[in-house]
């Protein structure tokens, strides 16, 4: 009964966010001083690479190491530039941690396609097909169009969100962990909450999104000072009706990086 009440507290809020152009450049000319060193013949690759280093994002040629552009994003930024598609040279998604904004950037030139201020702390974005999913500290789950940076409705939760949603490739639902207690199941298209599961986790102990694999949902709770609990939950064929598949399994260390699904296996790394 409590979970049903919790489900009713999740509201879909109408609204419109629009991607913007880049901020005005400061007066003067910016020059990036770099140097390269090699002991091997450079490859003939013409691709570009984008990296985060020292509070800034750099784009450079993969073959010769020539710096093409630089953009300061703030020393608070921990999100590494991520391609919006797997094709070489495709645009990348960048987080400005200091300004609390998302930016889509041309890999080759550093040109800004769009910039969307979120204006509050948010977790690492999740890229899903043509959308970018962002969970904010105040409890918003925002679905953003990766083409133009626009967002319409968003889901508002009765608690803060400290981690992004888990996304299931063959399901219509996302799995959003609240900052404590609740695990919410949200429809990918309508953003409506369909179900709430009482995970009973403590504040901010889940720091990576849940993973759906092999018909089970895996959630990692950093419950102790040097160990975590792996929760394994069963779902029905639609990804709903969560229930425990087994008792939580103890792992040494905390899980702070997202697990990887490799065919019939789930690969997990802990900080120990």
C-alpha positions as CSV (number, residue, x, y, z in Angstrom):
1,X,0.0,0.0,0.0
2,X,2.9,2.4,0.8
3,X,4.5,1.6,-2.6
4,X,1.2,2.4,-4.4
5,X,1.1,5.8,-2.6
6,X,4.7,6.4,-3.5
7,X,3.9,5.7,-7.2
8,X,1.2,8.4,-7.1
9,X,3.7,11.0,-5.8
10,X,5.6,10.8,-9.1
11,X,4.3,13.5,-11.3
12,X,4.8,14.2,-15.0
13,X,5.3,18.0,-15.3
14,X,4.6,19.7,-18.6
15,X,7.1,22.2,-19.7
16,X,9.6,23.1,-22.5
17,X,13.4,23.3,-22.3
18,X,15.1,24.5,-25.5
19,X,18.7,24.0,-26.5
20,X,20.6,27.3,-26.9
21,X,23.6,28.5,-28.8
22,X,27.0,28.9,-27.3
23,X,27.9,31.5,-24.7
24,X,29.6,34.7,-26.0
25,X,33.4,34.3,-26.2
26,X,35.5,36.5,-23.9
27,X,37.4,39.3,-25.4
28,X,40.8,38.5,-26.8
29,X,42.3,35.6,-28.5
30,X,42.8,32.2,-26.9
31,X,46.0,30.2,-27.7
32,X,46.6,26.6,-26.5
33,X,50.2,25.8,-26.1
34,X,51.0,22.1,-26.7
35,X,53.9,19.9,-27.6
36,X,54.0,16.4,-29.1
37,X,56.7,13.7,-28.8
38,X,56.9,10.4,-30.8
39,X,59.3,7.6,-31.4
40,X,57.1,5.9,-34.0
41,X,55.9,6.7,-37.5
42,X,52.4,8.3,-37.1
43,X,49.6,6.3,-38.6
44,X,47.6,7.7,-41.5
45,X,44.4,7.9,-39.4
46,X,42.4,11.1,-40.0
47,X,40.1,10.6,-36.9
48,X,39.7,13.0,-34.0
49,X,39.8,12.2,-30.3
50,X,38.1,14.2,-27.5
51,X,39.4,14.0,-23.9
52,X,38.8,15.6,-20.5
53,X,41.9,16.8,-18.7
54,X,42.5,19.5,-16.1
55,X,39.0,21.0,-16.1
56,X,38.9,21.3,-19.9
57,X,37.9,19.3,-22.9
58,X,40.3,19.0,-25.8
59,X,39.8,17.8,-29.4
60,X,42.9,16.6,-31.3
61,X,44.0,14.6,-34.3
62,X,44.5,11.0,-33.5
63,X,47.4,10.6,-36.0
64,X,49.7,13.5,-35.1
65,X,48.4,14.7,-31.7
66,X,47.7,18.2,-33.1
67,X,45.3,20.1,-30.8
68,X,42.3,21.3,-32.7
69,X,40.3,23.1,-30.0
70,X,39.9,23.5,-26.3
71,X,36.8,24.2,-24.1
72,X,36.9,24.9,-20.4
73,X,34.2,23.0,-18.6
74,X,35.2,23.4,-14.9
75,X,37.3,21.3,-12.5
76,X,34.0,19.9,-11.0
77,X,33.5,17.9,-14.3
78,X,34.0,14.2,-14.0
79,X,32.0,13.1,-17.1
80,X,34.2,12.2,-20.0
81,X,33.1,13.4,-23.5
82,X,30.9,10.7,-25.0
83,X,30.0,10.1,-28.7
84,X,26.3,10.4,-29.4
85,X,26.7,7.7,-32.0
86,X,29.3,5.0,-32.6
87,X,30.4,6.3,-36.0
88,X,33.9,7.9,-36.1
89,X,34.0,11.6,-35.9
90,X,30.4,12.0,-34.7
91,X,29.4,14.7,-32.3
92,X,30.2,14.3,-28.6
93,X,28.2,15.1,-25.5
94,X,30.1,17.2,-23.0
95,X,29.1,18.2,-19.4
96,X,30.0,21.7,-18.0
97,X,30.2,20.8,-14.3
98,X,30.8,24.4,-13.2
99,X,27.9,25.9,-15.2
100,X,25.7,22.8,-14.8
101,X,24.9,22.4,-18.5
102,X,25.0,19.9,-21.3
103,X,26.7,20.7,-24.6
104,X,26.7,18.9,-28.0
105,X,30.0,19.6,-29.8
106,X,31.4,18.9,-33.3
107,X,34.4,16.6,-32.8
108,X,36.5,18.1,-35.6
109,X,36.0,21.8,-34.9
110,X,34.8,22.3,-31.4
111,X,31.7,24.1,-32.7
112,X,28.7,24.0,-30.3
113,X,25.6,22.5,-31.9
114,X,23.5,23.3,-28.8
115,X,23.9,24.1,-25.2
116,X,21.3,23.3,-22.5
117,X,21.5,24.7,-19.0
118,X,20.2,22.3,-16.4
119,X,20.8,24.9,-13.7
120,X,21.2,22.4,-10.8
121,X,23.5,19.4,-10.0
122,X,22.8,16.3,-12.0
123,X,24.2,12.8,-12.4
124,X,26.1,11.5,-15.4
125,X,23.8,11.6,-18.5
126,X,22.6,8.3,-20.0
127,X,22.5,8.3,-23.8
128,X,19.7,6.2,-25.1
129,X,19.0,6.0,-28.9
130,X,18.2,9.6,-29.9
131,X,17.7,10.8,-26.3
132,X,19.8,11.9,-23.4
133,X,18.4,11.1,-19.9
134,X,19.4,13.3,-17.0
135,X,18.5,12.8,-13.3
136,X,18.9,15.9,-11.1
137,X,19.6,16.3,-7.4
138,X,16.1,17.9,-6.9
139,X,14.3,14.9,-8.2
140,X,13.7,15.5,-11.9
141,X,14.2,12.9,-14.7
142,X,14.5,14.8,-18.0
143,X,14.5,13.3,-21.4
144,X,16.3,15.5,-23.9
145,X,16.3,15.2,-27.7
146,X,19.9,14.8,-28.8
147,X,19.4,16.5,-32.1
148,X,18.3,19.9,-30.9
149,X,18.7,19.8,-27.1
150,X,15.0,20.3,-26.5
151,X,13.0,18.6,-23.7
152,X,9.3,18.7,-23.1
153,X,7.7,16.8,-20.2
154,X,9.8,15.6,-17.3
155,X,9.1,13.3,-14.3
156,X,9.2,14.8,-10.8
157,X,10.0,12.5,-7.9
158,X,9.2,13.1,-4.2
159,X,12.9,12.7,-3.4
160,X,16.2,13.6,-4.9
161,X,18.1,11.5,-7.5
162,X,21.8,10.9,-7.2
163,X,22.2,8.4,-10.1
164,X,20.8,8.1,-13.6
165,X,18.2,5.5,-14.7
166,X,19.0,2.0,-15.8
167,X,17.8,1.5,-19.4
168,X,16.6,-1.9,-20.8
169,X,17.2,-2.4,-24.5
170,X,14.3,-4.8,-25.0
171,X,11.9,-3.2,-22.6
172,X,9.7,-0.2,-22.5
173,X,10.7,0.9,-19.0
174,X,13.5,2.6,-17.1
175,X,14.6,1.8,-13.5
176,X,15.3,4.9,-11.5
177,X,16.8,4.5,-8.0
178,X,15.8,7.3,-5.5
179,X,18.4,8.7,-3.2
180,X,17.0,6.3,-0.5
181,X,14.4,3.6,0.0
182,X,12.6,3.4,-3.4
183,X,13.3,2.0,-6.9
184,X,10.9,3.5,-9.4
185,X,9.9,1.9,-12.8
186,X,9.2,4.6,-15.3
187,X,7.8,4.3,-18.9
188,X,10.5,5.4,-21.4
189,X,8.0,7.3,-23.6
190,X,5.4,8.8,-21.3
191,X,7.7,9.2,-18.3
192,X,4.8,8.0,-16.1
193,X,5.7,5.9,-13.0
194,X,4.3,2.4,-13.3
195,X,5.6,0.7,-10.2
196,X,7.6,1.3,-7.1
197,X,9.8,-1.3,-5.4
198,X,10.9,-0.9,-1.8
199,X,14.7,-1.5,-2.1
200,X,15.2,-0.1,1.4
201,X,18.6,1.3,0.7
202,X,20.1,4.1,2.8
203,X,20.8,7.6,1.5
204,X,23.1,7.8,-1.6
205,X,24.4,4.2,-1.2
206,X,23.5,3.4,-4.9
207,X,25.8,5.3,-7.2
208,X,25.6,3.4,-10.5
209,X,22.4,2.8,-12.5
210,X,20.7,-0.6,-12.2
211,X,21.4,-3.1,-15.0
212,X,18.8,-5.4,-16.6
213,X,20.3,-8.6,-18.0
214,X,19.1,-12.2,-18.5
215,X,15.7,-11.3,-17.3
216,X,16.9,-10.0,-13.9
217,X,17.6,-6.5,-12.6
218,X,20.9,-6.0,-10.8
219,X,21.3,-3.2,-8.2
220,X,24.5,-2.5,-6.3
221,X,24.1,-1.0,-2.8
222,X,27.4,0.3,-1.1
223,X,26.0,-0.6,2.3
224,X,29.2,-1.0,4.4
225,X,32.5,0.9,4.7
226,X,34.3,-1.7,2.5
227,X,31.6,-3.9,1.0
228,X,28.4,-3.7,-1.0
229,X,25.3,-5.8,-1.5
230,X,24.3,-7.1,-4.9
231,X,20.5,-7.2,-5.2
232,X,19.1,-9.6,-7.8
233,X,15.5,-9.0,-8.7
234,X,13.2,-11.0,-11.0
235,X,10.9,-9.3,-13.5
236,X,8.1,-10.5,-15.7
237,X,8.3,-10.5,-19.5
238,X,7.6,-6.8,-19.6
239,X,10.2,-5.9,-17.0
240,X,7.7,-5.2,-14.3
241,X,6.5,-6.9,-11.0
242,X,9.9,-6.8,-9.3
243,X,10.6,-9.3,-6.6
244,X,13.8,-10.8,-5.0
245,X,15.3,-13.7,-6.9
246,X,17.8,-14.5,-4.1
247,X,19.2,-13.0,-0.9
248,X,21.6,-10.0,-1.4
249,X,25.1,-11.2,-2.2
250,X,28.0,-9.5,-0.5
251,X,30.9,-8.2,-2.6
252,X,34.2,-6.8,-1.3
253,X,34.6,-3.1,-2.0
254,X,32.2,-0.5,-3.5
255,X,30.7,-0.5,-7.0
256,X,31.3,3.0,-8.3
257,X,31.6,2.3,-12.1
258,X,28.8,0.9,-14.2
259,X,28.9,-2.9,-14.8
260,X,29.2,-4.2,-18.3
261,X,26.9,-6.9,-19.9
262,X,28.9,-9.2,-22.1
263,X,26.5,-11.8,-23.7
264,X,25.6,-14.2,-20.9
265,X,27.8,-12.5,-18.2
266,X,27.7,-9.4,-16.1
267,X,31.2,-8.0,-15.5
268,X,31.5,-6.0,-12.2
269,X,34.5,-4.0,-10.9
270,X,34.8,-2.8,-7.3
271,X,37.1,-0.2,-5.9
272,X,39.1,-3.0,-4.1
